[in-house]
């Protein structure tokens, strides 16, 4: 069976990135920055209210009124996920994948190793965000939209370390035909 060909996206990826950045600037101008991370805490609080209501009532953070209402950051997160899903379906680019061509080229496609590496990477990002008393997304989106000076060295450090880690994990590159060098 032949796989259906994918369509060309209506806008380049960098245009979509600029538009998303302008949404953040607009949000800061109208109210405050889009804070998606706290919306996850609110979703946890709502779940705890149904699962363990006594615990939620006595918890100093969860019982606060600020953590009992969904904000526009929740709708942004839901919209991004649904929009990406429907765009991938429309462009015929959606398919379930456990590994990428880059991973298969460098590590002979062991899916369990890929899952362990992804978990360790997420754990490192979570620990780093906790040590910095904040989140990576907030520093990128909020810091740059507010023209914060701290966003510049943070961005250089994150992209530099990301390039180093990518070089260490994926030393073999792919040729234009996708088979590797």
C-alpha positions in Angstrom: 0.0 0.0 0.0 1.4 3.4 -1.0 1.6 6.1 1.6 -0.4 9.2 0.7 1.8 12.1 -0.2 2.0 15.1 2.2 0.9 18.5 1.2 3.0 21.6 1.5 2.3 23.6 4.7 0.5 26.9 4.1 3.2 28.9 5.9 6.8 28.1 6.7 7.7 27.0 10.2 9.5 30.2 11.0 6.5 32.3 10.1 4.3 30.2 12.5 7.0 30.8 15.2 6.9 34.6 14.6 3.1 34.6 14.8 3.2 32.6 18.1 5.7 35.1 19.5 3.4 38.0 18.4 0.5 36.3 20.3 2.7 36.4 23.4 3.5 40.1 22.9 -0.2 40.8 22.4 -1.0 38.9 25.6 1.6 40.9 27.6 0.1 44.1 26.2 -3.4 43.2 27.1 -3.0 41.4 30.5 0.1 39.4 31.4 2.3 36.8 29.8 0.9 33.4 28.8 1.7 31.1 31.7 1.1 27.6 30.6 3.1 26.0 33.4 0.8 27.2 36.2 -2.1 25.9 34.2 -0.7 22.4 34.7 -0.7 23.0 38.4 -4.4 24.2 38.1 -5.3 21.0 36.2 -3.6 19.0 39.0 -5.5 20.9 41.6 -8.8 20.3 39.9 -8.0 16.6 39.6 -7.1 16.5 43.3 -10.3 18.2 44.3 -12.2 15.2 42.8 -9.8 12.4 43.9 -8.9 13.7 47.4 -11.1 16.6 48.4 -9.9 16.7 52.0 -6.3 17.0 50.9 -7.1 19.7 48.4 -9.0 21.8 51.0 -6.1 21.7 53.5 -3.3 22.2 51.1 -1.9 25.8 51.3 -1.3 26.2 47.6 -4.1 24.2 46.0 -6.8 25.8 48.3 -5.7 29.3 47.1 -8.3 30.8 44.7 -5.6 31.5 42.1 -5.2 27.8 41.6 -8.9 27.1 41.2 -9.6 28.8 37.9 -8.5 28.0 34.4 -6.9 31.0 32.5 -6.2 31.7 28.9 -2.9 29.8 29.2 -5.0 26.6 29.5 -6.8 27.4 26.3 -3.5 28.3 24.5 -2.1 24.9 25.5 -5.2 23.0 24.4 -5.3 25.1 21.1 -1.7 24.4 20.3 -2.1 20.6 20.8 -5.4 20.4 18.8 -4.1 22.8 16.1 -0.9 20.8 15.6 -2.9 17.5 15.5 -5.4 18.8 13.0 -2.7 20.5 10.9 -0.8 17.2 10.8 -3.9 15.3 9.7 -4.7 17.9 7.1 -1.2 17.8 5.6 -1.1 14.0 5.8 2.0 14.2 7.9 0.7 12.4 11.1 2.0 9.0 11.9 3.0 7.2 15.1 6.7 6.9 15.5 8.8 5.5 18.3 12.1 6.6 16.9 13.4 9.1 14.3 15.6 8.5 11.3 18.4 10.3 13.2 18.1 7.9 16.2 18.0 4.8 13.9 21.1 6.0 12.1 23.1 6.5 15.3 21.7 3.8 17.6 20.4 0.9 15.5 16.7 1.6 16.5 16.4 0.2 20.0 13.1 1.7 21.0 13.6 1.1 24.8 16.9 3.0 24.7 15.1 5.9 23.0 12.4 6.0 25.6 15.0 5.9 28.4 17.0 8.7 26.8 13.8 10.8 26.4 12.9 10.2 30.0 16.4 11.2 31.2 16.4 14.3 29.1 13.0 15.3 30.5 14.2 14.7 34.0 17.3 16.9 33.4 15.1 19.7 32.0 12.7 19.4 35.0 15.6 19.5 37.5 17.2 22.4 35.7 13.9 24.4 35.8 13.5 23.6 39.5 17.0 24.8 40.3 16.4 28.0 38.4 13.1 28.5 40.2 11.2 28.7 36.9 10.6 27.1 33.6 12.4 27.0 30.3 9.3 28.0 28.3 8.6 31.0 30.5 12.1 32.3 30.1 12.1 31.9 26.4 8.6 33.2 25.6 8.1 35.6 28.5 11.7 36.8 28.7 12.1 37.6 25.0 8.6 39.2 24.7 9.4 41.4 27.7 12.9 42.1 26.3 14.4 40.8 29.5 18.2 41.0 29.6 18.4 37.6 31.4 16.8 36.0 28.3 19.9 36.6 26.2 22.5 34.5 28.2 19.8 32.0 29.0 19.0 31.5 25.3 22.7 31.3 24.3 23.3 28.7 27.1 20.3 26.5 26.2 21.0 26.5 22.5 24.7 26.0 22.9 24.2 23.1 25.3 21.5 21.7 23.1 23.8 21.7 20.1 26.5 20.0 22.2 24.1 17.3 23.4 22.8 16.7 19.9 26.4 16.4 18.6 27.2 13.8 21.3 23.9 11.8 20.9 23.8 12.0 17.0 27.4 12.0 15.8 26.4 10.5 12.4 24.4 12.9 10.2 21.9 12.2 7.5 22.5 12.8 3.9 19.9 14.5 1.7 18.5 11.1 0.7 18.0 10.1 4.4 20.4 7.2 4.4 23.3 8.9 6.3 26.9 9.6 5.4 
